[in-house]
Amino acid sequence: MAGNTRSLRGRKSGRRPAIILAGLVVVLSASAAAGERTARVLLVEHPRELVVFNKYQQRLSADELRRLSPFVPMVILRERDLLGDGFTPCASVEIDREPYFLQRDAGGGFSSKGNPGRTETLNDVTLYGDTVVLLAGKALRLRPAGEKAEISLTPGIRVVRVFELRSAAYVRLPSPPGRFGWVTLSPGDGSAGWREASQESRAGISPGDVLLRVQGVVDQANSALRCMYAVLTAESGRDESPPAFRLTRSRTEIKCGIEPGALSPSFAGSTRALLPELERVLGGTGLHAEITNGAILIPFR
């Protein structure tokens, strides 16, 4: 994986670490865009029993583990890959548009801490990731993932259409959180039984809520900076404090910039790489991130 710890070894210690790390964050922050593309999807009954690493190839935090609900869809990016050490086999996947790595064992299967239960790979699914509303007067039946019995969906309920396979849609229910299932939606624009939900009004999103959404993205980027500077310090013998992205909030906008500010030009690539991650967490708010004078701004328009 480009920009990882292994690839830094052997580089001259005199090279500016900020420039090296700018490329690193570009690679780590890149994720596949959503919307009507064909892919292979992995479904695992108990994905928390697998040995999983986040996009920084670190063990999952408690918040990241909570994303691994039963049968959460994992889009397969690369069936056979290697971790940053250069020899640990893994599969590269995407969960809710975030990259993860599933460690493989010596036999080529997935390493596990316990029993992961049923595992299924679906080929040639069409990815969507949009929210649809089931219209009144058109009750639909849903088969929860891993179950045989069906349940009725209440007309007017909103579900996230994750992907479709032939005539069936795999959806995420709003309650209980993290529950998935199969439902048959009428083809076309959905006028017969469903419609695509319009974006949530941004008037109901407070600046504090927006700050909470983007803080996790910034925290992960700063974690990568600290790890890589620790490697550079060990190799060069010079103890340099890592720069960091800082968030500030005013009445009109949220600003994200690198500190010390003098390093902003060297981190232009890293700053640009944060944009798609911020756009992901801002989805549904009507707000967008933009770069102005070397910093990222999220205006409350």
Secondary structure, 3 states (H helix, E strand, C coil): CCCCHHHHCCCCCCCCHHHHHHHHHHHHHCCCCCCCCEEEEEEECCHHHECEECCCCCECCHHHHHCCCCCCCEEEEEEEEECCCCCCEEEEEEECCEEEEEEECCCCCECECCCCCCEEEEEEEEEEEEEEEECCCCCEEEEECCCCCCEEECCCCEEEEEEEECCEEEEECCCCCCCEEEECCCCCCCCCCEEECCCCCHHHCCHHHHHHHHHHHHHHHHHHHHHHHHHHHHHHCCCCCCCEEEEEECCCEEEEEEECHHHCHHHHHHHHHHHHHHHHHCCCCCCCCEEECCEEEEECC
